[in-house]
Amino acid sequence: MNPLVIESGNETPEIILDKRSNTFVFKGKSLPENPITFYNPVMQWLENYSTDPNPETIVNFMMVYFNTSSSKIILDILKKLEMIKKSGHNVVVNWRFREDDEEMLEAGEIYSERVSIQFNLIPDETVN
């Protein structure tokens, strides 16, 4: 399975989905003009990945900002990860945020309540 790598733009996050290296990262800010179009390759990649996932999938979210329409897509991504867990695989989400970023902490808390997967809220000053 080929990795999916999307470089960050002014209003879009860096995304790395690489089964072979077991690297799953969402980093930066998400304000795409059309989030469904922007995230469509991510959802397709995750759909394919879900048919033969790694025994353990650790996903690092290091978001500094996202708009309301992106928040729905992030929940869809988390729901897809939840389905991988329900199929018998270990899934861990590391929600990394700057310690002074109460909005990202709160977003992580809300997401952690909406999905049944291990969800770690991690203060991380390297998030930018």
FENVEN-V676772 format. One record per residue. PHI is phi in radians with two decimals (999 if undefined). OMEGA is omega in degrees with one decimal (none if undefined). D_LAST is the distance of its C-alpha to the last C-alpha in Angstrom with 1 decimal. Layout:
{{PHI | OMEGA | D_LAST} {PHI | OMEGA | D_LAST}}
This chain:
{{999 | -178.5 | 29.3} {-1.30 | 176.6 | 27.1} {-1.18 | 171.5 | 23.4} {-1.94 | 178.9 | 21.4} {-2.21 | 176.4 | 18.5} {-2.08 | 179.4 | 16.9} {-1.29 | -179.2 | 14.7} {-1.20 | 174.1 | 11.9} {-2.11 | 179.3 | 13.5} {-1.05 | -176.4 | 13.0} {-2.22 | -178.9 | 13.4} {-2.34 | -176.7 | 13.2} {-1.43 | 167.3 | 11.0} {-1.35 | 178.7 | 11.5} {-2.31 | 175.5 | 14.2} {-2.22 | 175.2 | 16.2} {-2.21 | -173.5 | 19.4} {-2.35 | -178.6 | 21.6} {-1.10 | -175.3 | 24.6} {-1.07 | -179.7 | 26.0} {-1.58 | -178.8 | 23.1} {0.97 | 179.9 | 22.2} {-1.99 | -179.7 | 18.6} {-2.36 | -172.2 | 17.1} {-2.37 | 169.6 | 13.4} {-2.19 | -170.4 | 11.8} {-2.47 | 173.0 | 8.1} {2.03 | 179.8 | 6.5} {-2.07 | -176.7 | 9.0} {-2.25 | 176.4 | 12.7} {-2.40 | -176.4 | 15.3} {-1.13 | -179.9 | 17.8} {-1.06 | 176.9 | 21.2} {-2.25 | -174.8 | 22.9} {-1.09 | -179.7 | 20.8} {-1.11 | 177.9 | 23.9} {-1.14 | -178.3 | 24.4} {-1.08 | -174.8 | 20.9} {-1.52 | -179.5 | 20.7} {-0.97 | 177.9 | 24.4} {-1.06 | 178.4 | 23.9} {-1.15 | -179.1 | 21.5} {-1.13 | 177.7 | 24.3} {-1.14 | 179.6 | 27.0} {-1.08 | -179.6 | 25.3} {-1.12 | 176.7 | 24.9} {-1.07 | 177.6 | 28.5} {-1.12 | 179.7 | 29.8} {-1.05 | -176.0 | 27.9} {-1.13 | 178.7 | 29.3} {-1.36 | 178.9 | 32.8} {-2.69 | -176.2 | 32.2} {-1.35 | 172.0 | 29.0} {-1.11 | 176.1 | 28.3} {-1.01 | 176.6 | 29.8} {-2.34 | 178.5 | 26.3} {-2.10 | 178.2 | 23.2} {-1.97 | -175.5 | 19.9} {-1.95 | 178.2 | 17.1} {-1.84 | 171.5 | 13.4} {-1.73 | 178.5 | 11.5} {-2.29 | -175.6 | 7.8} {-1.55 | 175.0 | 7.7} {-1.83 | 176.7 | 6.2} {-2.93 | 168.4 | 9.7} {-2.61 | -179.2 | 12.9} {-1.51 | -174.8 | 16.4} {-1.07 | -179.1 | 19.6} {-1.18 | 175.6 | 20.9} {-1.22 | -178.7 | 17.8} {-1.08 | 177.6 | 18.2} {-1.16 | 179.3 | 21.7} {-1.15 | 177.9 | 20.7} {-1.04 | 176.9 | 18.2} {-1.09 | 176.9 | 21.3} {-1.05 | 177.6 | 23.4} {-1.09 | 179.8 | 21.3} {-1.11 | 177.5 | 21.5} {-1.13 | 176.6 | 25.2} {-1.14 | 176.3 | 25.7} {-1.13 | 177.8 | 24.2} {-1.09 | 177.7 | 26.6} {-1.13 | 176.5 | 29.5} {-1.11 | 177.6 | 28.7} {-1.09 | -178.9 | 29.0} {-1.12 | 177.5 | 32.2} {-1.48 | 173.2 | 33.6} {1.81 | -179.7 | 33.6} {-1.93 | 179.8 | 30.4} {-1.43 | 178.3 | 27.8} {-2.28 | 178.3 | 24.4} {-2.26 | 173.6 | 21.5} {-1.92 | 171.8 | 18.2} {-1.78 | 179.4 | 15.4} {-1.65 | -176.0 | 13.3} {-1.68 | -176.6 | 10.3} {-2.61 | 174.0 | 8.7} {-1.16 | -174.5 | 7.9} {-1.01 | -178.8 | 11.6} {-1.58 | -177.3 | 12.1} {-1.72 | -176.8 | 10.9} {-1.14 | 179.8 | 14.4} {-1.13 | 179.8 | 14.2} {-1.24 | 174.7 | 12.0} {-1.08 | -179.0 | 14.3} {-1.10 | 177.6 | 17.2} {-1.05 | 178.0 | 16.3} {-1.08 | 178.4 | 16.2} {-1.10 | 179.5 | 19.5} {-1.12 | 178.8 | 21.1} {-1.06 | -177.6 | 20.3} {-1.09 | 178.3 | 21.5} {-1.42 | -174.8 | 24.7} {-1.70 | 178.5 | 25.3} {-2.29 | -179.4 | 25.3} {-1.75 | 174.1 | 27.4} {-2.42 | 177.1 | 25.1} {-1.09 | -173.2 | 23.6} {-2.30 | -179.1 | 20.4} {-1.79 | 175.2 | 18.4} {-1.67 | -169.3 | 16.1} {-2.18 | 171.3 | 14.0} {-1.08 | -175.0 | 12.1} {-2.63 | -176.2 | 9.5} {-1.26 | 177.8 | 7.9} {-1.47 | 179.0 | 6.2} {-1.21 | 177.9 | 3.8} {-2.67 | none | 0.0}}
